[in-house]
Amino acid sequence: MPSPEEASTSSAPIVSFKSLGLIDPLLDALEQLKFKTPTDIQAEALPHALEGRDIIGVASTGSGKTAAFALPILQKLWEEPKGLFACVLAPTRELAYQISQQFEALGSAMGVRCAVIIGGTEMVSQAVALAKKPHIIVATPGRLVDHLENTKGFSLRGLRYLVLDEADRLLDMDFGPAIDKILKLIPKERTTYLYSATMTTKVAKLQRASLSNPVRVEVSAKYSTVSTLLQYYLFIPLTQKDVHLIYLVNTLVQNSIMIFTGTVQNTMRLSMMLRTLGFPAVPLHGQLSQSARLGALGKFKSGGRNILVATDVASRGLDIPSVDIVINFDIPTHSKDYIHRVGRTARAGRSGKSITLVTQYDVELIQRIESVIGKKMELWPTDKEEVALLRERVDEAARLAIHELKEQNQGKGHARKRRRDESAGRDDRDRDDDVIQADLPNQKRKYKGRR
């Protein structure tokens, strides 16, 4: 039974941002961004946050968590303007950029300044940005620790707010030691917000260490998908996965599509195959450089490419408004990763579809996902004749893609190994969550060496 401190949203009346007590500059920004009414998590969290309470927010992906913590921070910043006012920790670089953009958009009327502190970019330029004392720092934990330890004159001793966004993912990616260091180097007297899509035991432990007398705001079941999402599956033999993917893309080509794979190799292979067959696909995975990752996201968001082939590096937090369809080429082994993948579509009340390719080896995984989300997926109808007609062209495109990958790997093998050895710093943990999941050879070598 929930305690009085716990907030519930079962029958909350419709509220407005103004009635929640937000100031005019923020209301103007919300109007410009076309945010008309607060989402459940915003309506529940904002009153407590504006009172200055610590918050634990548990809400499904796409529920408007970023504005729920950004608005009270900006309101307090308006009352007490100062540099290095708040720090937001995020698990991936793309999410850090996105959070920073939302802070700047919501704080446009007050001229808020943000700095993004992430791995994969130069320490020196980041040190210069920190020396200018931005109001908000959005960082991945590894790189922030590097600056706290090595950048002269930089400290967070005056910090007023700390936000741990996607806390479950932060801890899944072994950022625990870095977060512990950060907690020791910032003031005890601060306001802390912890937001997570799932409340795991690790997150509960972090909550006890970092929050004081928090209000818990929960607006979703433990694991859930939104009601506007239609979920389908396609049951096929493993050998026919490629041809059925191309069949789906071909029939849905007018839509914007995200295709999720389990490995970097599959991401590269499928994007090459799709391009060979004339589909405008762009890959996104953890082994791309930071500029290439942002370029891929930019092309997809702007509509320059309408197919994004990605690993789970793109499954969390990224708000790409116009994703119509999510296709799971490889089924994730963890049910919560499925929820985050399909959460890229049907966001903020819009409708969307997800289609999961299920082979004879995936039946147990799909049954586990269905039991967790409490829904049965429907069978996606296919035209067997059309699939058969595509078979030859798809097989040829797959052969060409594999050949191209082999050539690339041979040409870049030595250079890549050298680069990896040089850049294997701890600030790269925000980069390669999908590399770890893919269990790539360089990870295995690293652990062998430790033994």
C-alpha positions in Angstrom: 0.0 0.0 0.0 1.5 3.4 -1.0 2.5 5.8 1.8 1.0 9.3 1.9 4.3 10.6 0.4 3.8 8.5 -2.7 1.9 10.2 -5.6 -0.6 8.4 -7.8 -2.1 9.5 -11.1 -5.1 7.2 -11.4 -7.8 9.9 -11.4 -6.0 13.2 -11.5 -8.0 16.1 -12.9 -6.6 18.0 -15.9 -4.2 20.7 -14.8 -2.4 23.5 -16.6 1.2 24.6 -16.3 0.1 27.9 -14.9 -1.9 26.3 -12.1 1.2 24.3 -11.1 2.9 27.7 -10.2 5.4 28.2 -13.1 6.7 31.7 -13.8 5.8 33.7 -17.0 9.2 33.2 -18.8 8.7 29.4 -18.6 5.1 29.6 -19.5 6.0 31.6 -22.7 8.7 29.0 -23.6 6.2 26.2 -23.1 3.7 27.9 -25.3 6.4 28.4 -28.1 7.3 24.7 -27.8 3.6 23.8 -28.1 3.5 22.1 -24.7 -0.2 22.6 -23.9 -0.9 20.5 -20.8 1.5 18.7 -18.4 2.0 15.0 -18.8 1.3 12.7 -15.9 4.8 12.8 -14.5 5.0 16.6 -14.9 1.7 17.1 -13.1 2.7 14.9 -10.2 6.4 15.9 -9.8 6.3 19.7 -10.4 4.3 20.8 -7.2 6.7 18.8 -5.0 9.8 20.0 -6.9 8.7 23.6 -6.7 8.5 23.2 -3.0 12.2 22.2 -3.0 11.7 18.5 -2.2 14.0 15.7 -3.5 12.1 13.6 -6.1 12.2 9.9 -7.2 10.4 9.7 -10.5 9.4 6.4 -12.0 7.8 6.8 -15.4 7.9 5.0 -18.8 10.0 6.3 -21.6 8.4 9.1 -23.7 6.5 10.5 -20.7 8.1 13.9 -20.5 10.6 13.3 -17.7 13.1 15.9 -19.0 10.7 18.8 -18.6 9.6 17.5 -15.2 13.1 18.1 -13.8 14.2 21.0 -16.0 11.3 23.3 -15.2 11.8 23.5 -11.4 15.5 23.9 -11.8 15.0 26.8 -14.3 12.4 28.4 -12.0 14.9 28.4 -9.1 17.7 29.7 -11.4 15.4 32.6 -12.3 15.1 33.5 -8.6 18.9 32.9 -7.8 21.0 33.3 -11.0 24.4 31.8 -10.6 26.9 29.7 -12.6 27.3 25.9 -12.1 23.8 25.8 -10.6 22.8 22.3 -11.7 24.3 19.1 -13.0 22.5 16.4 -14.9 24.0 13.0 -15.3 23.0 10.9 -18.4 24.1 7.5 -19.6 24.8 8.2 -23.2 26.2 11.1 -25.2 23.1 11.5 -27.5 20.8 11.8 -24.5 23.1 14.4 -22.9 22.9 16.5 -26.0 19.1 16.2 -26.1 18.7 17.2 -22.4 20.9 20.2 -23.0 18.8 21.3 -26.0 15.6 21.0 -23.9 17.1 23.1 -21.1 18.1 25.8 -23.7 14.7 25.7 -25.3 12.8 25.9 -22.0 15.2 28.5 -20.6 15.4 30.6 -23.8 13.6 33.6 -22.3 16.1 33.7 -19.4 19.3 33.2 -21.5 20.2 29.9 -19.8 23.7 28.6 -20.7 24.5 24.9 -20.8 27.7 22.9 -21.3 27.7 19.3 -22.5 30.6 17.3 -20.9 30.9 13.9 -22.6 33.5 11.4 -23.8 34.7 11.4 -27.4 35.3 15.2 -27.5 38.3 17.3 -26.5 39.0 17.8 -22.7 40.5 21.3 -23.4 37.5 22.8 -25.2 35.3 21.4 -22.4 37.6 22.9 -19.7 37.2 26.3 -21.5 33.4 25.9 -21.5 33.5 25.0 -17.7 35.7 28.0 -16.9 32.8 30.3 -18.3 30.6 28.8 -15.5 27.5 27.7 -17.4 24.3 27.5 -15.5 23.6 23.9 -16.3 26.1 21.0 -16.9 24.8 17.9 -18.7 27.4 15.2 -18.4 28.2 11.5 -18.6 29.7 10.4 -15.3 33.1 9.2 -16.5 34.1 12.4 -18.3 32.7 14.6 -15.4 35.0 12.7 -12.9 38.0 13.3 -15.3 37.3 17.1 -15.1 36.7 17.1 -11.4 40.0 15.4 -10.9 42.2 17.0 -13.6 40.7 20.4 -14.6 42.3 23.3 -12.6 39.9 25.6 -11.0 36.8 23.5 -11.7 34.7 22.2 -8.8 31.0 21.7 -8.1 31.2 22.9 -4.5 28.5 25.5 -5.1 26.1 23.1 -6.9 22.4 23.5 -6.0 20.8 20.7 -8.0 21.9 17.2 -9.1 19.8 15.1 -11.5 20.4 11.4 -12.2 18.4 10.7 -15.5 17.8 7.2 -16.7 19.3 6.0 -13.4 18.7 2.3 -14.1 20.8 2.6 -17.3 23.5 4.6 -15.6 24.0 1.7 -13.1 23.6 -1.0 -15.8 26.6 0.6 -17.6 28.8 0.3 -14.5 28.9 4.1 -13.8 28.4 3.3 -10.1 32.0 4.1 -9.0 32.1 7.3 -11.0 28.7 8.4 -9.5 30.0 7.6 -6.0 33.0 9.9 -6.6 30.8 12.7 -7.9 28.5 12.4 -4.8 31.6 12.9 -2.6 32.7 16.0 -4.4 29.4 17.9 -4.4 27.6 19.6 -1.5 25.5 17.5 0.8 23.1 20.5 1.0 21.5 20.2 -2.5 18.3 19.2 -4.2 18.5 15.8 -6.0 16.1 14.4 -8.6 16.4 10.7 -9.6 14.5 9.6 -12.7 14.3 6.1 -13.9 12.0 4.0 -16.2 12.4 1.0 -13.9 13.0 0.8 -10.1 15.7 -1.9 -9.7 17.5 -2.8 -6.5 20.6 -0.9 -7.7 18.5 2.2 -8.2 16.9 1.8 -4.8 20.4 1.6 -3.2 21.6 4.7 -5.1 18.4 6.5 -3.9 19.3 5.8 -0.3 22.8 7.1 -0.8 22.0 10.3 -2.6 18.5 11.6 -1.7 17.1 13.0 1.6 13.5 12.5 2.5 12.4 12.2 -1.2 8.8 12.2 -2.6 8.2 9.2 -4.8 6.3 9.9 -8.0 5.3 6.8 -10.0 3.1 7.1 -13.1 3.6 3.7 -14.7 3.5 0.0 -13.9 6.8 -1.6 -13.3 7.2 -2.4 -17.0 4.7 -1.0 -19.5 4.2 0.2 -23.0 1.8 3.0 -24.0 -1.8 2.2 -25.1 -1.3 4.1 -28.4 1.3 1.5 -29.5 0.2 -1.4 -31.7 2.5 -4.3 -31.3 3.0 -7.0 -33.9 5.2 -10.0 -34.5 6.3 -12.0 -37.5 7.2 -15.7 -37.1 9.8 -16.8 -39.6 12.7 -19.2 -40.0 16.1 -17.7 -39.1 17.4 -18.1 -42.7 14.6 -15.8 -44.0 15.1 -12.9 -41.6 16.8 -10.6 -44.1 14.2 -11.1 -46.8 11.3 -10.5 -44.4 13.0 -7.3 -43.1 13.3 -6.0 -46.7 9.6 -7.0 -47.3 8.5 -5.0 -44.3 10.6 -2.0 -45.3 9.3 -2.2 -48.8 5.7 -2.2 -47.8 6.2 0.5 -45.1 8.6 2.7 -47.1 6.4 5.8 -46.8 6.9 5.8 -43.0 9.9 6.7 -40.8 11.3 3.5 -39.5 13.8 2.5 -36.8 15.3 -0.9 -37.0 17.0 -2.3 -33.9 19.7 -4.9 -34.0 21.7 -6.8 -31.3 25.2 -6.1 -32.6 27.2 -3.4 -34.3 28.0 -5.9 -37.1 24.3 -6.4 -37.9 23.7 -2.6 -37.9 26.4 -2.0 -40.4 25.5 -5.0 -42.6 21.7 -4.2 -42.7 22.3 -0.5 -43.5 24.6 -1.4 -46.4 22.1 -4.0 -47.6 19.3 -1.5 -47.5 21.3 1.1 -49.3 22.3 -1.4 -52.0 18.5 -2.1 -52.5 17.8 1.7 -52.8 16.4 2.4 -49.4 17.7 5.6 -47.6 19.1 4.0 -44.5 21.6 5.4 -42.0 23.4 3.4 -39.2 23.8 4.5 -35.6 26.0 2.5 -33.2 28.6 2.9 -30.5 31.7 2.5 -32.7 30.9 5.6 -34.8 32.7 8.8 -33.9 30.7 11.3 -32.0 30.3 13.6 -35.0 29.1 10.6 -37.2 26.6 9.7 -34.5 25.2 13.2 -34.3 25.2 13.4 -38.1 23.2 10.1 -38.4 20.7 11.3 -35.9 20.4 14.7 -37.6 19.7 13.1 -41.0 17.0 10.9 -39.5 15.4 13.6 -37.4 15.3 16.1 -40.4 13.8 13.5 -42.7 16.8 13.4 -45.0 16.9 9.6 -44.3 13.7 7.8 -43.2 15.3 4.5 -42.0 17.6 4.4 -39.0 19.4 1.1 -38.2 20.6 1.2 -34.7 21.9 -0.8 -31.7 20.5 -0.2 -28.2 22.6 2.9 -27.9 19.5 4.6 -29.6 16.9 2.9 -27.5 17.0 5.2 -24.4 15.7 8.7 -24.0 16.1 9.9 -27.6 13.1 11.9 -28.6 12.7 11.7 -32.4 9.1 13.0 -32.8 8.2 11.4 -36.1 9.1 7.7 -35.7 6.1 5.8 -37.1 7.4 2.2 -36.9 10.0 0.3 -34.8 11.2 -3.0 -36.2 13.1 -5.4 -33.8 15.4 -7.3 -36.2 17.0 -9.0 -33.2 15.0 -9.5 -30.0 16.6 -8.0 -26.9 17.4 -10.5 -24.1 16.1 -8.1 -21.5 12.3 -7.3 -21.6 13.0 -3.7 -20.4 15.2 -3.1 -23.4 12.2 -4.1 -25.6 10.1 -1.5 -23.8 12.7 1.2 -24.4 13.1 0.3 -28.1 9.4 0.4 -28.8 9.2 3.6 -26.8 10.8 5.4 -29.6 7.4 5.4 -31.4 4.0 6.3 -30.0 5.5 9.1 -27.9 3.6 11.9 -26.1 0.1 10.6 -27.1 0.9 9.8 -30.7 0.2 6.4 -32.2 2.8 4.0 -33.6 3.5 0.4 -34.5 6.2 -2.1 -33.5 7.0 -5.3 -35.4 9.3 -7.9 -33.9 10.9 -10.6 -36.1 10.6 -13.9 -34.2 12.6 -17.0 -35.3 12.4 -20.6 -34.0 15.1 -19.7 -31.5 13.3 -16.6 -30.0 10.0 -18.1 -28.9 10.9 -18.1 -25.2 12.2 -14.5 -25.4 9.0 -13.2 -27.0 6.8 -15.1 -24.5 8.8 -13.6 -21.6 8.3 -10.1 -23.1 4.5 -10.6 -23.6 4.2 -11.8 -20.0 6.1 -8.7 -18.7 4.1 -6.1 -20.7 0.8 -8.0 -20.1 -0.2 -7.9 -23.8 -0.3 -10.5 -26.6 1.2 -9.3 -29.8 -0.8 -9.7 -33.1 0.6 -11.5 -36.1 1.6 -9.1 -38.9 0.1 -10.2 -42.3 2.6 -11.1 -45.0 2.3 -11.9 -48.8 4.3 -15.0 -49.3 4.5 -14.6 -53.1 5.9 -11.1 -52.7 8.5 -12.3 -50.2 9.6 -15.1 -52.6 10.0 -12.5 -55.4 12.4 -10.4 -53.2 14.5 -13.4 -52.2 17.1 -13.4 -55.0 17.8 -9.6 -54.9 18.0 -9.7 -51.1 20.4 -12.6 -51.0 22.6 -10.8 -53.6 22.5 -7.5 -51.5 23.4 -9.5 -48.4 26.4 -11.0 -50.1 27.6 -7.6 -51.3 27.2 -6.2 -47.8 29.3 -9.0 -46.2 32.0 -8.6 -48.8 32.1 -4.8 -48.2 32.3 -5.3 -44.5 35.2 -7.7 -44.9 37.1 -5.3 -47.1 36.5 -2.5 -44.6 37.7 -4.6 -41.6 40.8 -5.7 -43.4 41.7 -2.1 -44.4 41.0 -0.6 -41.1 41.9 -3.4 -38.7 45.3 -2.2 -37.7 44.4 1.5 -37.5 41.3 0.7 -35.5 43.2 -1.4 -32.9 45.7 1.4 -32.5 43.0 4.0 -32.0 41.1 1.7 -29.6 44.2 1.2 -27.5 44.8 5.0 -27.4 41.2 5.9 -26.5 40.3 3.1 -24.1 39.7 5.7 -21.3 37.0 5.4 -18.7 35.1 8.3 -20.3 34.3 5.9 -23.2 31.8 3.9 -21.1 29.0 6.2 -22.3 29.9 5.2 -25.9 29.9 1.5 -25.9 26.9 0.1 -24.1 26.0 -1.6 -27.3 29.6 -2.9 -27.7 29.3 -4.6 -24.3 25.9 -6.1 -25.3 27.3 -7.3 -28.6 30.2 -9.0 -26.7 32.7 -7.9 -29.3 36.2 -9.5 -29.4 38.0 -6.5 -28.0 35.9 -6.7 -24.8 36.8 -10.4 -24.4 40.5 -9.7 -24.8 40.3 -7.0 -22.2 38.8 -9.4 -19.6 41.2 -12.2 -20.4 44.1 -9.9 -19.8 42.6 -9.1 -16.3 42.5 -12.7 -15.3 
